[in-house]
């Protein structure tokens, strides 16, 4: 008798097990479908997220900025990078600089967006004065922000010399090819002003706009 009852209970458990399995399968399928839809929508609204390197990180665009033979000491070249609305300066300083390229290792580039409050600072050659502060004459090439007086040493990775800025300017990573063309290929930390200051510098600097073509 007990054996018959056990067999009867086992028989009733089988449909219940199948129902639980089917419910779980349906729930899993729904989760996967929702995830797939979210991924597609993200790729549509943020196409940059699809630009992945072999390490799975976002990659900076490659942009021709200048020709080595065209550069003159102390004459900055303005260009937008990595987004099409973000100004930078490239300049041949005339003195060796950290991260500099070229025969004299004196060609550098930095974001022009001041890390203090987002004003656009200006390049100042050594011994020259900004129009907003005629009494100031730096010993070497600097970036000077007329908004609040932040000063960046362009020979030392745009470290802050004085003023309210608490962070250096992000340096543009440059490459020089065999023909003398100079390319922007990336940005060094910290992230550009106005972007997320998280640890993933590449992802942060490529958010909020259109990468240069």
Phi, psi and omega in degrees: 000313179298324179295320179295320179295321180296318179294323180295317179296318180297322179295321179289330181290332184298312177299321180297319179297319179295320179297318179296319179297316181295320178297318179296319180296319179296317180297317179296318180297318178298319179298316180294321179295315179299318179297319180295318179297317180299320180295318179296315180298320180296321181291331179285314183282337181221076184299338180299331183294345179273351182271091186247144174270181182293342179270358180087003180265153174298147182246141177286151175288165177249124186227128174286127185252317186200172174248132185309317184291343181272347186281142175236144182302129176078008179248098185289150174251126180264134178209156178264134182186146352279348175260159188284001178237019184241109185283148176222165172237139170245133183211142172270112189281333184089355175222149180302138184226155176297128181076009182286150178240176180095172183304326182258004181051042184238008180261120182226165177214144181217157170299140179268358182273111184303135183285355179282292181226013173089012174290167176262116180273170182241153175283137176230121176287155178304132180087351179265169181233142174289150181299332182277348183211076184299340182279349183266126177225104180289152178287327181228181182293131182221169166255129183238125180260117182286347180294309185221009172084019175290137181234134183238132178276108185283349176275347183234050176066028180058037174294151182287125176269315180202171180097179188281348182298138180255358182224149175289169177281138175299130181268136176281131177279123185249152173228142178244122181266180187292343180268355181095001177286139180251128182242142167271127184234358180177178177232138174274167177287161001281178179293156180296145180305137179094352178258167175302133182264031179289181186285335181274088186298320182298310181298318182295313185288347179257011179262148172091015180186192183253123177300147178297150184277000000 
